Amino acid sequence: MIKKLINDDRNFLLKILLLIILFSLIHYAMGYPPRLNYTAGIVALLIVINQLRIIYSGFIIIFAIIAALYFPIMLLYGTPSLTIATSVTYTNLSEAIEFISNIPYYLYAGSLFILLFGFFCTTFKLKTGNKTKIGAFITFLTFLLYGPIKDYKETGEFDILNSGYPEIKFVKDFNSAKEETNKLFSLLAQTDDFQPNNTATPFDTYVMVIGESARRDFMHVYGFPINNTPFMDSANGILFNHYISAASSTIPSLTSSLTQAPKLANSIIALAKKWGFTTYWLSNQGAVGIYDTPIASMGKKADHSFFLKRAGYNSKEINDNELLPQIATAIKAPQAKKFIIVHLIGSHSRACARTNDHYETFYKSEEISCYIQSIKNTDQLLATIHQYLTDSKSKWTMIYFSDHGLGFVNKNNPSDLKLTHNDQYRQDYEVPLFISSYNFNDQQYITAARSGINFLTLFSEWSGIDDPSIDHSCHMISNDICHQQNSVIDFNNKRIDYTKLPSDMAP
């Protein structure tokens, strides 16, 4: 019956219908709502090139493969964006495997269906007359040029890449996101223009620990039932109850928090160095060599930078505890004023890769159990750093926060429940922030809303390092009610109101 469908010329309209269905699926899988005009335009092009069998088949196969590969990413993250472009650019084999393992298996069925459907449609022979082909070509050309001509009338610029065809938009959107990433590098490479005030700072040793992918609702200190934060539960200091990350993925979150965006060269590293601190960047993330990320590039501007992945970003998984010797050495270093940043791999998915598949308490699924354990491991590391600082007998302070949270996947199959990057829920941004120091004698709480977009102000208050360009309209380390503390950055690099997002609760 299938062979009859392929070879029988009387099934022309049925073949056209199947091609329309195929490219509607392809457009959807690439992240764009199917629109009949653009789907019809592509099918019209296929009518024109049908007798050129290699070109016809190649066109279908290329976009079927792209759609099949992108389909799971689209369902989790949407259309091509800065977040996706940076993830693709700076993801190593290990992280790629982790990403694939986090995708619900049933999504691969959709990818397989698109592939098989695409290969099936390559066999179609569409016999038409010249008049039909001319009409089809005009149809394709009309929809191709409509957008560019409209833009030309409005702006005076003609760009064929402004066509509404998803096949063109996909490439354009991805390239635009890549260009935005390259822009980050160029901005980071510039010279800062900080002119810090020459005021005394209250501490001699500052340690900033940047966690990874830690949702605060999975931490006992924030009310989670399993005790996985014994250090933060008992340590004297300030706990922020409503701190949210600037974004829900590492690069946009940290570039927005640790720099004076859009002046990315104006980073906390640059500010501390200008004041006269000796700076350290100790990382279990980032990269060395051609796989540098924007965050690693920032870290390399420190006086002393150290990356556990010395062979490059493709190195094997390394436990955060292996940073402890470097942390101890930095704390013991003789400099009068030191600023030490520790960048952890923390609870980055896949969590069981962080804990070597070990967990003390089972909760919901193995992956969630490992996630809970990874948070406890970070808490134990904080306790060790705290002890190093106490033993140093210096005037010290430590701050810990996470770059972003995560969202649930596989909710329909709780035994296989997992967490991955998302930007659709409040918990994707709800992260811990804790400050401790040598002279704290009690536990305090900041219950007012605070956003990581305003982290530079918080950093200035915490460190005592100030610059005339830093906004102090909000006293961040206080319970003052401040404006503009609910803004976050989504995957499309747009600011949104965090409070308008729904909650993401475990099944």
C-alpha positions in Angstrom: 0.0 0.0 0.0 2.9 2.4 0.8 4.6 1.6 -2.5 1.3 2.3 -4.3 1.0 5.7 -2.5 4.6 6.6 -3.5 4.3 5.6 -7.2 0.6 6.4 -8.0 0.4 9.9 -9.6 -3.3 10.1 -8.6 -2.1 10.5 -4.9 -0.6 13.9 -5.7 -2.9 15.8 -3.2 -2.3 13.2 -0.5 1.5 13.6 -0.9 1.1 17.4 -0.7 -1.0 17.0 2.5 1.7 14.7 4.0 4.4 17.2 3.2 2.4 20.0 4.8 2.0 17.9 7.9 5.8 17.0 7.9 6.9 20.6 7.7 4.4 21.8 10.2 6.0 19.3 12.6 9.5 20.4 11.6 8.6 24.1 12.2 7.1 23.2 15.6 10.1 21.1 16.5 12.4 24.0 15.7 10.5 26.3 18.1 8.2 28.2 15.8 4.4 28.0 15.7 3.3 26.4 12.4 1.9 28.9 10.0 0.1 27.6 6.9 1.6 30.3 4.6 5.2 29.4 5.4 4.4 25.7 5.4 2.7 26.0 2.0 5.7 28.1 0.7 8.1 25.3 1.6 5.9 22.6 0.1 5.7 24.8 -3.1 9.5 24.8 -3.2 9.5 21.0 -2.9 7.2 20.8 -5.9 9.7 22.9 -7.9 12.8 20.8 -7.0 11.1 17.4 -6.8 12.7 16.1 -10.0 16.1 17.1 -8.7 16.1 14.1 -6.5 19.3 14.7 -4.6 18.4 18.3 -3.8 14.8 17.4 -2.9 15.8 14.6 -0.6 18.7 16.5 0.9 16.5 19.4 1.8 14.0 17.3 3.6 16.6 15.1 5.3 18.6 18.1 6.6 15.7 19.8 8.2 14.2 16.6 9.5 17.5 15.9 11.3 17.7 19.5 12.6 14.1 19.3 13.9 14.6 15.8 15.4 17.8 17.0 17.3 16.2 20.2 18.4 12.8 18.9 19.3 13.6 17.9 23.0 15.5 21.2 23.4 12.6 23.1 22.1 10.2 21.5 24.6 12.5 22.3 27.5 14.0 25.6 26.4 12.1 27.1 23.5 13.5 28.8 20.4 17.2 29.4 19.9 18.4 31.9 22.5 21.5 33.2 24.2 21.2 30.5 26.8 21.0 27.7 24.2 23.8 29.1 22.1 26.2 29.4 25.0 25.2 25.9 26.2 25.9 24.4 22.8 29.2 26.4 22.4 30.6 25.6 25.8 29.2 22.1 26.5 31.6 19.2 26.7 31.0 15.5 25.9 30.3 14.8 29.6 27.7 17.6 29.9 26.1 16.6 26.6 25.6 13.0 27.9 24.2 14.4 31.1 21.8 16.6 29.1 20.6 13.7 27.0 20.1 11.5 30.1 17.9 14.2 31.6 15.5 14.3 28.6 12.3 12.2 29.1 12.5 9.2 27.0 9.2 9.8 25.3 10.5 13.0 23.7 12.9 10.9 21.7 9.9 9.1 20.2 8.8 12.4 18.8 12.3 12.9 17.3 12.3 9.4 15.8 8.9 10.0 14.3 10.0 13.2 12.6 13.1 11.4 11.2 11.2 8.5 9.9 8.4 10.6 8.5 11.0 12.8 6.8 12.8 9.9 5.2 9.5 8.5 4.0 8.6 11.8 2.3 11.9 11.8 0.4 10.5 9.0 -1.7 7.6 11.1 -3.1 7.5 11.8 -6.8 5.4 14.9 -7.7 4.7 15.0 -11.4 3.5 18.4 -12.4 3.3 20.6 -15.5 5.4 23.7 -16.0 2.5 26.0 -15.2 2.1 24.3 -11.8 5.8 24.6 -11.1 5.9 28.3 -12.1 2.9 28.9 -9.8 4.6 27.0 -7.0 7.8 29.0 -7.4 5.9 32.3 -7.3 4.2 31.1 -4.1 7.5 30.3 -2.5 9.1 33.5 -3.6 6.1 35.6 -2.4 6.4 34.3 1.2 10.2 34.5 1.0 10.2 38.2 0.1 7.2 39.4 2.0 9.0 40.1 5.3 12.2 41.7 3.8 10.1 44.0 1.5 7.9 45.0 4.4 11.0 45.8 6.5 12.5 47.8 3.5 9.4 50.0 3.3 9.6 50.7 7.1 13.3 51.0 7.7 14.9 51.3 4.2 17.0 48.1 4.8 16.5 44.9 2.8 17.7 41.6 4.4 16.6 38.2 3.0 17.3 36.7 6.4 14.3 38.6 7.7 12.0 36.2 5.9 9.5 34.5 8.1 10.4 31.0 6.9 11.4 29.0 10.1 14.2 27.3 8.1 15.8 30.8 7.7 14.7 32.1 11.1 16.3 29.2 12.9 19.7 29.9 11.5 19.3 33.6 12.0 18.2 33.3 15.6 21.0 30.9 16.5 23.6 33.1 14.8 22.2 36.1 16.6 22.6 34.3 19.9 26.1 33.3 19.0 26.9 36.9 18.1 25.6 38.0 21.5 27.9 35.5 23.1 30.9 36.9 21.2 29.8 40.3 22.3 30.1 39.2 25.9 33.7 38.3 25.2 34.6 41.6 23.6 33.0 43.5 26.5 34.8 41.5 29.1 38.1 42.1 27.3 37.8 45.9 27.6 39.4 47.9 30.4 37.3 48.8 33.4 36.7 52.4 34.4 36.2 51.9 38.1 37.5 54.6 40.4 36.9 53.1 43.9 36.7 55.2 47.0 39.8 54.9 49.3 37.8 53.9 52.3 38.8 51.3 54.9 37.3 47.8 54.5 36.0 46.0 57.6 37.7 42.7 56.8 41.0 41.4 55.5 40.0 38.1 53.9 36.9 37.9 51.8 35.7 34.5 50.4 32.9 34.3 47.9 31.6 30.8 47.1 29.4 30.6 44.0 27.3 27.4 44.1 25.7 25.8 41.1 22.0 24.9 40.4 20.9 24.9 44.0 17.2 25.4 44.6 16.7 26.8 48.1 13.4 24.8 48.6 15.6 21.7 48.6 17.7 23.0 51.6 16.9 22.1 55.2 17.8 25.7 56.3 15.0 26.9 54.1 12.5 24.3 55.4 13.2 21.2 53.4 12.4 18.1 55.6 15.7 16.2 55.0 18.6 17.7 57.0 21.1 18.4 54.3 22.4 21.8 55.6 23.7 21.2 59.1 26.4 23.9 58.7 24.1 26.7 57.5 21.5 25.6 60.1 23.8 26.3 63.0 26.3 28.9 61.7 26.1 32.5 62.8 25.4 34.9 60.0 22.7 36.4 57.7 20.4 34.2 55.7 18.4 35.8 52.8 15.0 34.2 52.6 13.9 35.8 49.3 16.9 36.2 47.2 16.5 35.4 43.5 19.2 34.8 40.9 19.6 37.3 38.0 18.9 34.5 35.5 18.2 30.8 35.3 21.4 29.7 33.7 25.1 30.3 34.6 26.5 32.7 32.0 23.6 35.3 31.9 23.2 35.0 35.7 26.8 35.6 36.7 27.6 38.2 34.0 24.6 40.1 35.3 25.5 39.6 39.0 29.3 40.0 39.0 29.6 42.9 36.6 28.2 46.3 36.1 26.2 45.3 33.0 26.4 46.3 30.2 30.0 47.3 31.2 31.1 43.7 31.7 34.7 44.8 32.2 33.5 46.5 35.4 33.5 43.2 37.3 33.9 42.5 41.0 37.4 41.2 40.2 38.3 44.6 38.6 36.8 46.5 41.5 38.7 44.6 44.1 42.0 44.8 42.2 41.6 48.6 41.8 41.1 48.9 45.5 44.3 47.0 46.2 43.1 43.5 47.0 45.0 40.4 45.9 42.4 38.4 43.9 41.9 34.7 43.5 39.6 32.7 41.2 39.5 29.0 42.1 37.1 27.1 39.8 35.7 23.6 39.3 34.0 25.1 36.2 34.9 27.1 33.2 37.7 26.1 30.9 41.3 26.5 29.8 42.3 27.2 26.3 40.0 27.3 23.3 36.9 26.3 25.3 37.0 29.4 27.5 33.6 30.6 28.7 32.8 34.3 29.4 32.9 33.4 33.2 36.3 31.7 32.9 37.5 34.8 31.0 36.4 37.0 33.9 38.2 34.6 36.3 41.4 34.8 34.4 41.7 38.5 35.2 42.3 37.7 38.8 45.8 37.9 40.2 45.8 34.1 40.8 43.4 31.8 38.8 43.2 28.1 39.1 40.9 25.7 37.2 40.6 22.1 38.3 39.9 21.1 34.6 43.4 21.9 33.6 43.3 19.8 30.4 40.4 21.8 29.2 36.6 21.8 29.5 36.4 18.2 28.3 38.2 16.9 31.4 36.6 14.2 33.6 34.2 15.1 36.5 36.1 16.3 39.5 34.8 16.7 43.1 34.5 20.2 44.5 36.5 19.1 47.5 39.6 19.0 45.3 39.6 22.7 45.4 40.2 22.7 49.2 44.0 22.7 49.1 44.0 25.7 46.8 41.4 27.4 49.0 43.5 26.7 52.1 46.7 28.1 50.4 44.9 31.3 49.4 43.5 31.8 52.9 47.0 31.3 54.4 48.7 33.6 51.8 50.5 36.6 53.4 48.8 39.4 51.5 47.1 42.0 53.8 43.9 42.1 51.8 42.6 39.1 49.9 39.5 38.4 47.8 38.9 34.8 47.0 36.2 33.5 44.6 35.4 29.8 44.6 33.3 28.6 41.7 31.8 25.2 42.4 30.2 22.6 40.1 27.8 22.0 43.0 24.5 20.5 42.1 24.8 20.8 38.3 22.7 18.2 36.6 23.2 15.3 36.3 23.3 15.4 40.2 24.4 11.7 40.5 27.5 12.6 38.6 28.4 15.1 41.4 27.9 12.5 44.2 29.4 9.5 42.4 25.9 7.9 42.5 25.9 8.1 46.3 23.1 9.5 48.5 22.2 9.0 52.2 18.4 9.4 52.0 16.1 8.3 49.2 13.6 11.0 48.1 11.2 10.7 45.1 13.8 9.3 42.6 17.5 8.4 42.5 18.4 11.7 40.7 16.5 13.8 43.2 18.1 11.9 46.0 21.6 12.6 44.6 20.5 16.3 44.2 19.7 16.5 47.9 23.1 14.8 48.7 24.9 17.3 46.4 23.5 20.2 48.4 24.7 18.5 51.6 28.2 18.0 50.1 28.3 21.8 49.3 27.2 22.5 52.9 30.1 20.4 54.2 32.5 22.2 51.9 31.3 25.5 53.3 31.8 24.2 56.8 35.4 23.3 55.9 36.1 26.7 54.4 34.6 28.3 57.5 37.0 26.3 59.7 40.0 27.4 57.5 38.9 31.0 58.0 38.4 30.6 61.7 41.8 29.0 62.1 43.5 31.8 60.2 42.8 34.3 63.0 42.2 37.0 60.5 39.3 39.4 60.1 37.3 37.3 57.6 33.9 37.1 55.9 32.3 34.6 53.6 29.3 34.8 51.3 27.7 31.9 49.5 25.0 31.9 46.9 23.9 29.8 43.9 23.9 31.0 40.3 20.4 29.7 39.6 17.9 27.0 40.4 16.4 24.2 38.3 13.0 22.9 37.1 11.5 19.5 37.2 11.2 17.1 34.2 9.4 13.7 34.1 6.7 14.8 36.4 4.4 12.2 34.9 6.9 9.5 36.0 7.9 10.4 39.6 10.2 7.4 39.9 12.3 9.0 37.2 11.9 12.6 38.3 14.8 14.9 37.4 15.9 18.5 37.4 17.2 20.6 34.5 17.6 24.2 33.4 14.3 26.1 33.0 13.0 29.7 33.0 9.3 29.1 33.4 8.9 28.8 37.1 9.8 30.7 40.3 12.0 27.9 41.6 14.3 28.3 38.6 15.4 31.6 40.2 14.9 30.9 44.0 18.4 30.3 45.4 20.2 30.5 48.7 22.3 33.5 49.9 24.2 33.3 53.2 26.8 35.6 54.8 29.0 34.8 57.7 32.0 36.5 59.3 34.4 36.2 62.3 32.4 38.7 64.4 28.9 37.4 63.9 27.4 36.1 67.2 23.9 35.2 66.2 21.7 34.3 63.3 19.9 37.0 61.3 17.4 36.9 58.5 16.7 39.1 55.5 13.1 38.6 54.5 12.8 41.4 52.0 13.0 40.6 48.3 16.4 40.9 46.7 17.4 40.2 43.1 20.8 39.1 41.8 20.6 41.8 39.1 21.4 44.2 42.0 24.2 42.0 43.4 26.9 44.6 42.8 25.3 46.9 45.3 25.1 44.0 47.8 28.7 43.1 47.1 29.8 46.7 47.8 27.9 46.7 51.1 29.4 43.3 52.1 32.9 44.1 51.1 33.1 47.8 51.9 34.6 48.4 48.5 32.7 51.2 46.9 32.7 53.2 43.6 30.7 56.3 42.7 29.0 54.4 39.8 27.5 51.8 42.2 23.8 52.4 42.9 23.1 52.6 46.7 19.4 53.5 46.5 18.6 50.2 48.1 20.3 49.0 51.3 20.6 45.4 50.2 21.8 43.9 53.5 18.7 45.0 55.4 15.0 44.4 55.5 14.2 47.7 53.8 11.5 47.3 51.1 13.2 48.2 47.8 11.9 48.7 44.3 12.9 46.6 41.3 13.9 43.5 43.3 11.6 41.1 41.4 13.3 41.3 38.0 15.0 38.3 36.4 16.3 37.5 32.9 14.7 34.7 30.9 16.2 32.5 28.2 15.5 35.1 25.6 17.6 37.6 27.5 14.5 39.7 28.4 13.7 41.0 31.9 10.5 39.6 33.3 8.7 39.9 36.6 9.6 36.8 38.7 6.4 37.1 40.8 4.2 36.5 37.8 5.7 33.0 37.2 3.9 29.8 38.4 5.3 27.5 41.1 7.1 24.3 40.2 6.3 21.7 42.9 7.3 18.0 43.0 4.6 15.5 42.2 
